Amino acid sequence: MKILCCNQDWFVKEFREAGHEVFTVGLSAKAEVQAEAPLVHIDTIGRKVFPDGGPDAIVVYDNSAPIAFDGFAETSCPVLFFSVDAHHHYKLHAQISRVMDYVLVAQKDYIPFLSSEDSAPIEWMPLWASRMVEPSEDKQYGALFIGTLNRELNKARVEFFEQLAKRTEISFDSGRWWEKFPVSEIVINQSVRGDVNFRVFEAMVSGALLLTERTGNGLLEIFEEGKHLALYQRNDVADAASQIETLLAHPDRMHAIARAGREEILRAHLPIHRAKRILEILTSLKKRKSRRTPFLSWMSNVLSLMVRLRQMEPVLAKRALVHTLRSAEIAIERKERIDSESATELALACCELSRSDLGVSPLGILERVLVTQPELHIIRLVLVRSYLNNGMPEKARLVAEPLAESLGEEEVYRSAEELVGKLLATIDHYDPRLTK
């Protein structure tokens, strides 16, 4: 099987060892095929990498950002999407799941948020130990935390560890966990939003005892408290300190739990275990024929990419805006039903187009939508404002008329002005640093 992996190189080694032809593609330099810029069509990449007919399957790995390649709404190749950070981006991933042919979700509790009548089949697949690490007999740390301690990004985490350090001895570090975890008695973990993160599996494979917060997302479906790991109540400093001191005071029990945790990782949570399941799925994966709104759903992804790029790469943001509107136009031609969320996103894109220097008017798109779905008031209001901005007061009055009957014409105009301001502020106030 010919497999194209986007964004990450996860399981590539295991896929190749199983006899498959695999290439990685991404925007980063570590990708085997590096895309020069966002929004290259995935079929163009597929034909370049596999010139004898393209890939048999595409795997898109979540990199905590909108998907940077285009064409997933129209490619004929079956596509699997692996959602890792649904706890940060579940609204975006819900839209992406309507485009794809199969979806894996690392955070189990978020499956309902991604599921809909139009979503692809969804399966829970927990994270894994990202590399093999051997435990060390020579322990240098009692309790250790390795991770981001940035007050702007996660104030609660910083305050938790500041208070914990006052109650018990704990070391802090960042970066190369595979060097520090094996020489630690206890690795303490704290998630961002109750997610079962990579640190869970990395600590356990290293032979340290994992002390993590009690959470959902399937943690206690794959591990047993007191056997494979120890738990504390989230944000309960006293409980975490007590657990650390009790465990360190009983080294035999602490080491037994650490050994059992590592054994469980070796049994079921290595890359080979995840790779085998993914290959099982890909072997029989077919293109879904029942997708109802692939282009509207894809519009959400490209719009998110545009918003993300706007403050970092304005030229690329304009390109993403063009692709957003192209997806919208195809969706309209296909008569895809626009729900309230998609209507809001389309309205936002049209507002951005109105103030861009692309020389293109959003009037045509707005008019076509309103003809087929006159109940979409957000589209009606944006169209009213667009007509007024373009010196077409009579057209604005006619479009405002259904709302003016109950609100009054001036109130409709005021509401249209206020709405457009709010939509544009959504883009202007976006901060790419705070997406996680």
C-alpha positions in Angstrom: 0.0 0.0 0.0 1.2 3.5 -0.8 0.6 5.9 2.1 1.1 9.6 2.3 1.5 11.0 5.9 0.8 14.7 6.5 2.2 16.9 9.2 4.0 14.2 11.4 6.2 11.1 10.9 4.3 9.0 13.4 4.4 5.3 12.7 6.3 5.7 9.4 9.0 3.3 10.6 6.3 0.7 11.5 4.4 1.2 8.3 7.6 0.6 6.3 8.6 -2.4 8.3 5.2 -3.9 7.5 6.1 -3.6 3.8 4.3 -0.4 2.8 5.6 2.5 0.7 5.4 5.6 2.8 6.3 9.3 2.5 5.8 12.2 4.8 4.8 15.7 3.7 4.6 18.9 5.6 5.7 22.5 5.9 8.5 21.8 8.2 12.1 20.9 7.1 11.9 17.5 8.7 9.2 16.3 6.2 10.6 14.1 3.5 8.5 16.2 1.0 8.5 19.8 2.1 5.7 22.0 0.7 6.9 25.4 -0.1 3.8 27.1 1.2 0.3 26.3 2.6 -2.7 25.4 0.4 -1.0 23.2 -2.1 -3.6 20.7 -3.4 -3.1 17.3 -1.8 -3.6 15.6 -5.1 -0.7 17.6 -6.6 1.5 16.4 -3.7 0.2 12.8 -4.1 1.0 12.6 -7.8 4.4 14.1 -7.2 5.3 11.6 -4.5 3.7 8.6 -6.1 3.8 9.4 -9.9 2.3 6.0 -10.8 -1.2 6.8 -9.7 -0.9 8.7 -6.4 -1.3 7.2 -2.9 -3.7 4.5 -1.9 -4.4 6.3 1.4 -3.7 9.5 3.1 -3.1 9.9 6.9 -3.5 13.5 8.2 -2.0 13.9 11.7 -3.2 16.7 13.9 -0.5 19.3 14.6 -2.7 21.6 16.7 -3.5 23.9 13.8 -5.8 24.0 10.8 -4.8 21.6 8.0 -2.4 23.5 5.8 -3.0 21.6 2.5 -6.1 22.0 0.3 -8.2 19.6 -1.7 -9.4 17.2 1.0 -13.1 17.9 0.1 -12.5 16.7 -3.4 -9.7 14.2 -3.5 -10.7 10.7 -4.5 -8.2 9.1 -2.2 -9.5 7.9 1.2 -8.3 9.9 4.1 -7.8 9.2 7.8 -7.5 12.0 10.3 -5.9 11.6 13.7 -7.2 14.2 16.2 -4.8 14.6 19.1 -5.7 18.0 20.4 -9.5 17.9 20.3 -9.6 19.3 23.8 -8.2 22.5 22.2 -9.8 22.4 18.8 -12.9 20.3 18.9 -15.0 22.7 16.9 -12.6 22.7 14.1 -12.1 18.9 14.3 -15.8 18.5 14.2 -15.9 20.2 10.8 -12.8 18.2 9.6 -14.5 15.0 10.6 -17.3 15.7 8.1 -14.7 15.8 5.3 -12.6 12.8 6.1 -13.3 9.1 5.7 -12.2 7.9 9.1 -11.3 9.7 12.3 -9.2 8.6 15.2 -9.5 10.7 18.4 -6.9 10.6 21.2 -9.1 12.3 23.8 -12.1 9.9 24.3 -14.4 12.4 26.0 -14.4 14.6 22.9 -15.8 12.0 20.5 -19.4 13.2 21.1 -18.3 16.8 20.1 -16.9 15.5 16.8 -19.8 13.1 16.0 -22.7 14.1 13.8 -24.9 12.5 11.1 -22.4 13.7 8.6 -19.1 12.8 10.3 -16.8 10.0 9.3 -16.7 6.8 11.5 -14.9 7.8 14.7 -12.7 5.6 16.9 -10.9 6.2 20.1 -7.1 5.7 19.9 -5.1 6.9 22.9 -1.6 8.4 22.6 1.4 6.2 23.1 5.1 6.2 24.3 6.7 8.1 21.5 10.1 6.5 21.9 11.6 3.5 23.7 13.5 4.5 26.9 15.3 2.2 29.3 14.8 2.8 33.1 17.8 3.6 35.2 18.7 2.2 38.6 20.5 5.4 39.4 17.8 7.8 40.4 18.8 11.5 40.6 15.3 13.1 41.2 12.6 12.4 43.7 9.6 14.1 42.0 10.1 15.8 38.7 7.9 17.8 36.3 9.0 18.5 32.7 6.7 20.8 30.7 5.7 24.3 29.9 5.5 26.7 32.8 4.3 29.9 31.2 2.0 32.1 33.2 0.4 33.6 30.1 -0.4 30.3 28.5 -1.4 28.4 31.7 -1.7 30.5 34.8 -3.4 27.7 36.8 -0.5 25.3 36.1 2.1 27.8 37.2 0.3 28.6 40.4 -0.3 24.9 41.2 3.4 24.1 40.9 4.4 27.2 42.9 2.2 26.1 45.8 3.3 22.4 45.4 7.0 23.4 45.7 6.3 25.1 49.0 4.9 21.8 50.4 7.3 19.2 49.1 10.5 18.9 47.2 10.0 18.8 43.5 12.3 19.5 40.5 11.4 21.3 37.3 12.9 21.0 33.8 12.0 21.3 30.2 12.9 19.6 27.0 14.6 16.2 26.8 12.3 14.1 28.9 14.0 10.8 27.8 17.1 11.8 29.7 15.4 12.9 32.9 12.4 10.6 33.4 14.5 7.4 33.6 16.5 8.9 36.5 13.4 10.1 38.4 11.5 8.2 41.1 8.2 10.0 40.4 7.1 12.0 37.3 4.2 14.3 38.2 1.9 15.2 35.4 -0.7 17.9 34.9 -2.8 18.2 31.8 -4.1 21.4 30.2 -7.8 20.4 30.0 -8.0 17.0 31.5 -6.4 15.4 28.5 -4.5 12.1 28.6 -1.3 13.6 27.2 2.0 12.2 25.9 3.6 12.7 29.3 1.5 9.9 30.8 3.0 7.3 28.4 6.5 8.8 28.4 6.8 8.7 32.2 5.6 5.2 32.4 7.8 3.8 29.7 10.8 5.4 31.4 10.3 3.3 34.5 9.3 6.2 36.7 6.1 6.2 38.8 3.5 8.4 37.1 1.6 10.6 39.5 -1.1 12.3 37.4 -4.4 14.0 38.0 -7.6 12.1 38.2 -9.3 12.7 34.9 -11.4 11.3 32.2 -10.7 10.7 28.5 -10.3 7.0 29.1 -7.4 7.1 31.5 -8.8 4.5 33.9 -10.0 2.4 31.0 -6.4 1.6 30.0 -4.6 1.9 33.3 -5.5 0.9 36.9 -5.0 3.2 39.9 -2.6 1.8 42.4 -1.3 -0.8 40.0 0.0 1.1 37.0 0.0 4.7 38.3 -1.0 7.0 41.1 -3.5 9.8 41.0 -4.2 13.1 42.7 -7.2 15.4 42.6 -6.8 18.1 39.9 -5.4 21.3 41.3 -5.4 19.8 44.8 -1.9 20.8 46.0 -2.3 19.1 49.4 -3.3 15.8 47.8 -0.4 15.9 45.3 2.1 16.7 48.0 0.8 13.9 50.3 1.0 11.4 47.4 4.6 12.3 46.7 5.7 12.1 50.3 3.8 8.8 50.9 5.2 7.2 47.7 8.8 8.2 48.4 8.5 6.9 52.0 7.5 3.5 50.6 10.0 2.7 47.9 9.0 -1.0 47.4 5.4 -0.1 46.6 6.5 2.9 44.5 8.9 0.7 42.4 6.3 -2.0 42.0 3.8 0.4 40.5 6.5 1.9 38.3 7.4 -1.6 37.0 3.8 -2.5 36.4 3.2 0.8 34.5 6.1 0.2 32.2 5.1 -3.4 31.5 1.6 -2.2 30.5 3.1 0.4 28.1 5.3 -2.4 26.6 2.2 -4.6 26.3 -0.2 -2.2 24.6 1.0 1.4 24.2 4.0 1.4 21.9 4.0 2.8 18.3 3.7 -0.7 16.9 0.4 -1.2 18.6 -1.1 2.0 17.1 0.5 1.4 13.7 -1.1 -2.1 13.5 -4.6 -0.7 14.1 -4.1 2.1 11.6 -3.0 -0.3 8.9 -6.0 -2.5 9.6 -8.2 0.6 9.0 -6.4 1.7 5.9 -6.4 -1.7 4.3 -10.2 -1.6 4.0 -10.8 2.2 4.0 -13.0 3.4 1.1 -14.0 6.9 0.1 -17.3 7.9 1.8 -20.1 8.6 -0.6 -22.5 10.0 1.9 -20.8 13.3 2.8 -23.4 16.0 2.9 -21.4 19.2 3.4 -17.8 18.4 2.5 -17.0 21.9 1.0 -18.8 23.9 3.7 -17.0 21.9 6.3 -13.7 22.4 4.5 -14.4 26.1 4.3 -14.2 26.1 8.1 -10.7 24.7 8.1 -9.4 27.1 5.4 -11.1 30.0 7.2 -9.3 29.0 10.4 -6.1 28.9 8.5 -6.7 32.3 7.1 -7.4 33.8 10.6 -4.3 32.1 11.9 -2.1 33.4 9.1 -3.5 37.0 9.1 -1.1 38.3 11.8 1.8 36.2 10.8 1.9 36.0 7.0 -0.6 38.5 5.5 0.1 37.5 1.9 -0.6 33.8 2.6 -3.7 34.9 4.6 -5.1 36.5 1.4 -4.4 33.2 -0.4 -6.3 31.3 2.3 -9.2 33.8 2.0 -9.4 33.1 -1.7 -9.5 29.3 -1.0 -12.1 29.8 1.7 -14.4 31.6 -0.8 -13.7 29.0 -3.5 -14.9 26.2 -1.1 -18.0 28.3 -0.3 -18.8 28.8 -4.0 -18.5 25.1 -4.7 -20.7 24.3 -1.7 -23.4 26.7 -3.0 -23.2 25.2 -6.5 -23.6 21.7 -4.9 -26.6 23.0 -2.9 -25.0 22.1 0.4 -27.3 23.1 3.2 -25.8 26.0 5.2 -26.3 25.7 9.0 -26.0 28.6 11.4 -22.3 27.9 12.2 -21.4 27.8 8.5 -23.4 30.9 7.8 -21.4 32.7 10.5 -18.2 31.6 9.0 -19.2 32.5 5.5 -20.3 36.0 6.8 -16.9 36.4 8.4 -15.1 35.5 5.2 -17.3 38.0 3.2 -16.6 40.8 5.7 -12.8 40.2 5.4 -13.1 40.1 1.6 -14.9 43.5 1.7 -12.0 45.2 3.3 -9.2 43.3 1.5 -7.4 44.7 -1.5 -8.2 41.6 -3.6 -10.6 43.6 -5.8 -13.4 41.1 -5.4 -16.8 41.8 -4.1 -18.7 39.4 -1.7 -22.1 40.5 -3.1 -22.5 37.6 -5.5 -22.0 34.9 -2.9 -24.2 36.6 -0.3 -27.0 37.1 -2.9 -26.9 33.5 -4.0 -27.1 32.2 -0.5 -30.0 34.5 0.5 -32.0 33.3 -2.6 -31.9 29.7 -1.5 -31.9 30.2 2.3 -33.6 33.5 3.1 -33.9 32.5 6.8 -30.2 33.1 7.3 -30.4 36.5 9.0 -26.7 36.8 9.5 -26.2 36.6 5.7 -29.1 39.1 5.2 -27.5 41.6 7.6 -24.0 41.3 6.0 -25.5 41.8 2.6 -27.4 44.9 3.8 -24.2 46.4 5.0 -22.3 45.4 1.8 -24.9 47.2 -0.3 -24.7 50.3 1.8 -20.9 50.2 1.6 -21.1 50.0 -2.2 -23.6 52.8 -2.6 -26.6 50.7 -3.3 -29.2 52.0 -0.7 -32.3 50.8 -2.7 -30.9 47.2 -2.8 -30.1 47.5 0.9 -33.6 48.6 1.7 -35.2 45.7 -0.3 -33.0 43.1 1.5 -33.6 44.7 4.9 -37.4 44.8 4.3 -38.3 41.4 5.9 -36.6 42.4 9.1 -37.6 46.0 9.0 -41.3 45.0 9.3 -40.7 44.1 12.9 -37.5 46.0 13.8 -37.7 49.1 11.7 -35.3 50.0 8.9 -32.9 52.1 11.0 -32.6 49.3 13.6 -31.8 46.8 10.8 -29.1 49.1 9.5 -27.7 49.6 13.0 -27.7 45.8 13.6 -25.9 45.2 10.3 -23.2 47.7 11.2 -22.8 46.2 14.7 -22.6 42.6 13.4 -20.0 43.4 10.8 -17.9 45.1 13.4 -18.1 42.1 15.7 -17.1 39.7 12.8 -14.1 41.8 11.9 -13.1 42.0 15.5 -13.0 38.2 15.6 -10.2 38.3 13.2 -8.4 41.4 14.5 -8.2 40.1 18.1 -7.0 36.6 17.2 -3.8 35.7 19.0 -2.0 32.7 17.5 0.0 32.2 20.7 -3.1 31.3 22.7 -4.4 28.4 20.5 -3.3 25.8 23.0 
